[in-house]
Amino acid sequence: MAEWQSSAERTVVNGSNASENQHAGSSTDLSGKIALVTGGSRGIGKAIALELGQRGATIIINYLKNHDAARSTVEELESFGVKATRIKAHIGDEAAVDSLIDKIEQQFGRLDILINNAASGVMRPAVELSVKHWDWTMNINARGPWMLSVAAARLMSDGSRIINLSSPGSTRVLPAYFAVGVSKAAIEAVTRYLAVELGQKGIAVNTVSAGFVMTDAIDAFPDELGVKDIASRATPAGRPITPTDVSKVVAMLCSTDAAMIRGQIIMVDGGETLRHQ
């Protein structure tokens, strides 16, 4: 079951959020929006939470195990004047997903933005993978975002956004990436179907596919594969990709300017996959 953990002060839904929202009054202003970021305590998820918060959104951080990281991220958001809270929930568990959405409804009454960022997986080739490994990876990376999106949609109104996170392994074969790659291909398919089905409610669904970004997730790759070297080297754009690069594209898709972008997979890789073999 989901565990509700709020910040020191109860959040206020209406009104401006960050103390210095540079986007106030523009099409990228998210003031008054309620955003849930799964896996939002570290890495790309944290960068997305910070970006949305600094554009005025109230942030709900979902996490699974690392209480300290979740607490620290909420405190960092609050230090910028962002209203934030955290909820512990296992996204791959149906009961936990339902409880998570129930808690959000009780606290906020609605949800405007869902970022399906939480991901996990077992880094092994297909012949070494067990059914348990497969189920764990698929449940968190594909089944969970589908369940959460459907559950969250009942709290969403016209103009809401669902953004999924994927990776180049959805279409390219990467070493030891079998289960994760298949799960990412699945979430991209989920994106297309939900974009049509939830589009009738005015909910825009898209995916951002992040290239190799130097975060803790890179540590899951065996050193001999050289993924850390790829993540740290300059892309064709002249520098490595950062979590902030990804978060800004996610935020753009949450803006009113992106209202007619539906069911798309937006690659953020600095052109790296154009040359990567």
Order of alpha helices (4+ residues) and beta strands (2+ residues): beta-beta-alpha-beta-alpha-beta-alpha-beta-alpha-alpha-beta-alpha-beta-alpha-alpha-beta
